[in-house]
Amino acid sequence: MPRNGLTRTVAVAALAVLALPLGLTPAGATAPQQPSAPGAMAADPVPGAYISPWGSADVDLSPEAQKWMKEEGITVKAIAPFKMHKDGNGFSMPIGSTAGDHLDSKGRIYYPGGIEFRHKASDKTVKLLPTWIRVMPRPGYSAGVEVNGKKIADELMIADTKYAEVMASARPTPTGFQLKKVPFYMTKEASEMFSEHSGAKGPRVGAFFGTLTPHFDYVPTNTSPVPGFPG
């Protein structure tokens, strides 16, 4: 494919990451809006297509996040299918429709799995599960919250990002494309939640939480070989 054609394909695919959750079905029709059951943790009963059938993603925790955890005596652990990096300073996860990821009409991309933070001194464990990357109305990372097995929130905004930074990060790869090191920043809601429930002082509001690098191993085309996947 010519370079300008590949660049255009990557740009379209990156735009699709943002556009597909906006209540559209693969055919482009408006998806029916169905109310969620009270306290439901997963996304819609009839989830939408995901941007890629296969892939993986890496989250690198920032030096500021690592410093906060060290000072507060907090350890972090991945909840399957998420896996911690060997150095303990980030985690990886399988992504794609085959991994159970999907879009919903609330502007969220759902990922099974999550992470937990344990504060040894107070013997409190905060679990962020399940995981969503929110597209609208506020882009960022959100999750359900449990503290020592007790549900605190069905969904809480943990970290914000910006559309411009997502779009600027798009890169082609030999098997598809990636969004390289999209930055996320700690929200006021998350800082207050940690201060109130974790036994530790919450991170600074606006602190650089880390970066997300998803690797999409498939670029949509008008001859998609995957049944039900948007072309």
Secondary structure, DSSP 8 states (H G I E B T S, - for coil): --HHHHHHHHHHHHHHHHHTTTTB-TTS-B-------TT--S--SS-B--S-SSEEEEEEE-HHHHHHHHHHTEEEEEETT-EE-TTSSEEEEE-SGGGT-EE-TTSEEEES-EEEEEETTTTEEEEEEEEEEE-SSS-EEEEEEEETTEEEEEEEEEEE--HHHHHHTEEEETTEEEE--EEEEE-HHHHHHHHHHSSS----TT-EEEEEEEEES----TT--STT---
